[in-house]
Amino acid sequence: MSEETETVMPEPGTVLKTLADIPDPGGLPADFEPTPIVVLRSGETVTAYLNVCPHAGRPFSLPSGKTLVSEGQYLVCPFHGASFDVKSGACVGGPAGSAVLKAVPVKVENGQVVGA
């Protein structure tokens, strides 16, 4: 996805994932076709970001859907090892420098992760 491409964010209330399906801690790609989104969980805290590492434009989720979350605190790019704080999206290590992930507003309603 290039920066020139308009990013379509989910409308409020759009179901992105069932909370129980997301590993704790861990993450999975959202069930949202227009834009690749990764949904992360650590306990009852849920965050979501565009599913694209700013270092080289590769997805955080592997083709199997597996998403690497270290210590429940860091989203790790499986291709080059860039690490991002799951709460803020800020790069905390690796080749992405001072990049910050593009947050997708979400909340949990009735066991579903939905756009906020």
Secondary structure per residue as TSV (DSSP state, phi and psi in degrees):
chain	resnum	aa	ss	phi	psi
A	1	M	-	360.0	120.8
A	2	S	-	-86.7	160.9
A	3	E	T	-67.2	-22.9
A	4	E	T	-73.4	-22.8
A	5	T	S	-74.1	132.2
A	6	E	-	-68.1	133.3
A	7	T	-	-89.7	123.3
A	8	V	-	-93.4	114.0
A	9	M	-	-91.2	150.1
A	10	P	-	-67.0	142.0
A	11	E	-	-67.4	151.4
A	12	P	T	-53.0	134.5
A	13	G	T	90.7	-9.9
A	14	T	-	-67.6	123.9
A	15	V	E	-73.0	125.4
A	16	L	E	-105.3	-30.4
A	17	K	E	-169.7	155.0
A	18	T	E	-87.7	128.3
A	19	L	G	-54.5	-43.1
A	20	A	G	-63.4	-21.4
A	21	D	G	-79.8	-18.0
A	22	I	S	-87.4	124.4
A	23	P	-	-56.4	148.3
A	24	D	S	-123.0	107.1
A	25	P	S	-80.6	155.8
A	26	G	E	164.1	-164.8
A	27	G	E	-162.1	163.6
A	28	L	E	-148.7	156.8
A	29	P	E	-65.9	144.6
A	30	A	-	-73.3	156.6
A	31	D	S	-88.4	69.1
A	32	F	-	-145.3	113.8
A	33	E	S	-76.5	-40.6
A	34	P	S	-61.7	-30.5
A	35	T	S	-140.1	134.7
A	36	P	-	-72.4	122.3
A	37	I	E	-129.3	140.6
A	38	V	E	-111.9	132.2
A	39	V	E	-107.1	126.8
A	40	L	E	-114.3	145.8
A	41	R	E	-134.2	136.7
A	42	S	E	-141.3	100.0
A	43	G	T	67.3	-128.6
A	44	E	T	-92.1	-0.3
A	45	T	E	-86.2	126.4
A	46	V	E	-126.0	131.5
A	47	T	E	-131.5	163.0
A	48	A	E	-145.4	146.3
A	49	Y	E	-140.8	163.0
A	50	L	E	-58.9	138.1
A	51	N	S	-86.4	55.8
A	52	V	-	-143.4	120.1
A	53	C	-	-71.9	128.0
A	54	P	T	-68.8	-12.8
A	55	H	T	-68.3	-52.3
A	56	A	T	-135.0	9.7
A	57	G	S	75.7	14.4
A	58	R	-	-88.7	153.5
A	59	P	-	-72.8	152.0
A	60	F	S	-75.0	-32.7
A	61	S	B	-86.8	135.1
A	62	L	-	-72.6	164.5
A	63	P	T	-53.4	-28.6
A	64	S	T	-73.8	-12.5
A	65	G	-	97.9	-16.2
A	66	K	-	-59.6	134.5
A	67	T	B	-126.6	130.3
A	68	L	E	-86.4	115.6
A	69	V	E	-123.6	116.1
A	70	S	E	-93.6	130.3
A	71	E	T	56.6	18.8
A	72	G	T	69.1	8.6
A	73	Q	T	-123.7	-21.5
A	74	Y	E	-130.1	126.1
A	75	L	E	-84.6	126.1
A	76	V	E	-115.5	127.6
A	77	C	-	-69.9	124.3
A	78	P	T	-73.0	-10.8
A	79	F	T	-93.7	-40.6
A	80	H	T	-129.8	0.7
A	81	G	-	81.3	8.8
A	82	A	-	-61.2	139.1
A	83	S	E	-121.0	141.0
A	84	F	E	-131.8	139.7
A	85	D	E	-65.4	127.2
A	86	V	T	-68.7	-24.1
A	87	K	T	-81.9	-40.1
A	88	S	T	-106.9	-20.5
A	89	G	-	80.5	1.2
A	90	A	B	-75.3	140.2
A	91	C	E	-67.3	131.0
A	92	V	E	-118.1	-0.7
A	93	G	E	178.7	155.6
A	94	G	S	94.2	-169.4
A	95	P	T	-78.0	2.4
A	96	A	T	-85.9	-0.7
A	97	G	T	62.2	-127.0
A	98	S	T	-98.9	20.7
A	99	A	-	-63.7	151.0
A	100	V	B	-127.4	132.9
A	101	L	-	-68.6	150.2
A	102	K	-	-80.1	112.5
A	103	A	B	-73.5	147.1
A	104	V	-	-116.5	117.2
A	105	P	-	-65.1	125.7
A	106	V	E	-138.8	163.2
A	107	K	E	-150.3	167.0
A	108	V	E	-105.5	127.5
A	109	E	E	-134.6	122.6
A	110	N	T	50.6	42.2
A	111	G	T	78.5	7.4
A	112	Q	E	-115.9	141.7
A	113	V	E	-89.8	121.5
A	114	V	E	-127.5	157.5
A	115	G	E	-62.0	143.4
A	116	A	-	-109.2	360.0
